[in-house]
Amino acid sequence: MQDIFQNIQAPSCAKSTLSLCIMYCSITASKISSLSSSVNSLEHSRNPSKLKDFKKMFLKVQLNWNVVIPAESLDIKGIMLQKAILIRLLDDFSTKRATKDLGYLLAVTTLDKIGEGKVREHSGDVLFPVTFTCLSFKVFKGEIVEGVVHKILKHGVFMRCGPIENLYLSNQKMSDYEYQIGESPCFLNMKTGSRIEKDVGLRCVVIGVKYMEAMKEIQAVVGLEGDYLGPV
C-alpha cells in the first residue's frame, strides 16, 4: 500500500470546487446574513463614510493547512479523492472556530490547491498540504460596529455582533444615558428621549479587543463617544 500511495498527486483544483462548499457555507449563512444587514443599514445612515471602517471586520485570507485522510477513505480516482480532502478540510475548519490573528472563521470560499500526499508510516493515513481561501470576522480598535442588546445591567449592557456574543458597553461610556430600573430596565437619554433596551440595535466604536484562547472567543469593549453613534 505504501508503494501505491507514497507520492499521491491529487488533481488540480478548479474554482468549481466551490460548489462542494455550499452545504458547509449554508451553516454560517445566517451569521453572514446578519452582518450583511448591518452593513446595509450603515449604507443608509447619516454618515455613509463609516461603511469603509465597518467592512474591515470581514477578512478574506489565504491559508495553508495540512489535511489527513484515513487510509480507508482513500480512492485514487481523482474527483472522489478531491471530495474527501475537501470534506475533511471543512470539518477541521469548523472545529477551529476562531484564532487570535483572524478572529472567527466563517466559511471556506475556494479550495485553491492540493499538494502531493505523503503516507504516514504507522497508520497508513495520507497527509495532503492544501491552500484555500476563507472568510473570517474580526473587530479592531477604533472601528465602528453594530450590535444588538441582549442583556441590561446597572453598570452597562451586553450586545451581540455577528459571532461575537460579548460586546460590552459600560455606563461610563454612554455619559448622556441614565439607568432606569423597572420591569424592562433600560438606559434613557434625558435630552433626546432615546432608549437603550433589550433587542435594540446600537452603533458603537470599539475601544478594546481581547481574545480568550481557552474558549476560542473574542470579547470587546465599546463606547458611544463619537458622531453618529447610538441606537439605530
N, C-alpha and C positions, 0 to 999 in steps of 0.2 A: 504493500500500500504506500509505503514511504517513497518508493521509486516513482510511483504514478503521480503523487501529489507534491513531490519535493519542491517543484517550481511551478506552481499553478499560476497561469496567467489569466486573470479574469477578463471578460470582454470590455472593450472601451465603453464609457458611459455617455450616452447621448442625453440631451435635455429631456427626452421622453420619459426618463426615469422619474420625473416629477409626478407623473400620473400615479405612480405607485405610492406617493406620499399623501395622496388625497385623503385616504382613510385616517391617517395619523393627524393630518392638519385639521381635520374636522373636530378633533378633540379639543384643540386650542382655539378653534374659530370663535367661540363665544368670548374668550379673553380679548382677542384681536378686535372683534367687532365692537366691544365696549370701549376700547381705547380709540378706535376709529371714530366713534360717535363723539368722543371728547374733542378730537381734532376738528371734526366738522363744526361743532358748536363754537370752537375757538375761531374758526374762519369767519364766523358771522358776529364775532364780538366787536366791541368798540375799538379794540386795538389789534387788528389782524397781524401786525408785525411780530407779535408774540408767538405766532404759529411756528416760526423757524426754530425757536428755542424748544417748543413743545415736541417737535418731531425728532429732536435729538435723542429722546428716550428710546426710540427704536434703532437698534444697531443691526446692520447686515454685515456678517463676518464670514470669512472662510476659515475652516478648521481642519486640522489633520489628526485623525484618530486611528486607533487600531481596532479592528473588528475580528472576533474569534468565532469561527464556525465549527460546531461539533462535527466529528467525523461522520456520524450517522446522518447528518443533514447535507453532506456533500453530494453534488451532482455535477459532473464535469460538462454537462450540457449548458452552454452559455447562459441563456436567459434565466434558467432555474437557479443557477449559482448566483447570478447577479441579484435576483429577487431575495434569496436567502440572506445575502450580505446586507441588502437594504433594510429588510425587516429587523435584523439584529441591530443595525445601526439605530433605527428608530426606537427600539426597546432600550438600548443603552442611553440614548438621548433623553428619553422621558424620565429615566431613573436619575439622571444627573441633576435635574430640577433647576439649579442656579449655581453661579460661580461669582467670586468677588470681582473679577475683571469684566465679565459680560452681563452680569445681572441674571434675570430669569430667562431661561431658554424656552422659546415659544414654539418654533417649528423649523423643521428642515425644509428648505426650499428646492435645492438641487443636490444631487449626488454627482460630483464633478469628475472624480477619478477613482478607480480601484487599482491598487498596485499589485505586485506579484505576491502570491500567497506563499507562506513558509510553514512547514509542518512542525508541530511541537512533538518532540521525540517520545515522550512518555504517554501522552494522551491520544496522539494522532489527530488532534484538532488542528485547524489551519488558521493562521493569523494573516489577515489582509490589511495593509495600510490603506486608508481611504481619505479622500479630500472631499469636503462637502461645504455647502453654503447654508447658513441658517439665520433666523431672525431672533433677536433677543430684546429684552426690555430692561432698561436701567435708567435710574434718575441720577442727576448730577446737581451738586450745589449751585444755586443761582438760577436753576431752571424754573419755568412756570409749569405747574401741573394742575390737573383737575381730579378731585376725588369726591366720593360720596360718603357722607357722615353715617357711621353705623353705631357709634357709642358716644353718649354725652356724659361727661363728668364735671364736677365743680371746677376742677383745675384745667379743663381743656376737653378736646374732642378727638376721637379716633376716626380715620377715614380709610376707605379702600380706593386704590388707584390701580386698575388692571390687576395683575397678580400680587401686588403689594397690599397686605392686609393691615399693616400698622403704620399708617401715616399720621403723625401726632401733631396737633395744633394746640399749643399751650394758651391759656387765657392771657398770659403776659405778652403774647404775640398777636393779640387782637384787641388792642387798647380801647377801641371805641365800643366794644361789646361788654355787656354785663350779664352775669349768670342769673337765670330766672328759675327758681325752684317750682315744682308742681308735678302734676300727673305726667305731663310731657315737658320735661326740663329743656331749656334752650338757652342760647346766648342772644341777647337783644341789643341792637344798636339804637340807643336812645335818641340819636339825631335823625336817622333815616327810617327807623322802624323795621329794618331788615332783620331777619331771624336766622340763626344757625341752629338747626334742629336735625333730628334723625331723618335720614333719606334725602337731605338737601345736598345739592352739588356745590362744591367750593373750588374756586380758583385760588391757588396759593403759590408762594415762592419757596423753593427748597432751601433750607438753612444748613442742614447737615444730613449725612447718609452713613449708615453703619451696616456692614454685612455680618450676619450671625452664622459662622461656619457650621456649628453643631446642628442647627436647624435648617441650614441652607436657605436662609431667609434674609430679606432686606428690610430694614427699618429706616424711617426718615422723619426728621423734624421739619415742619413748615411754618410759615408765617403769613400774615396778611398786610405786612408793611410794604406798600408799593402801589403803583397805579393800576387800576382796573382789576383789583383783587377783591375777593369776597364771594358771596352767594351768586350762583349763575342760574 
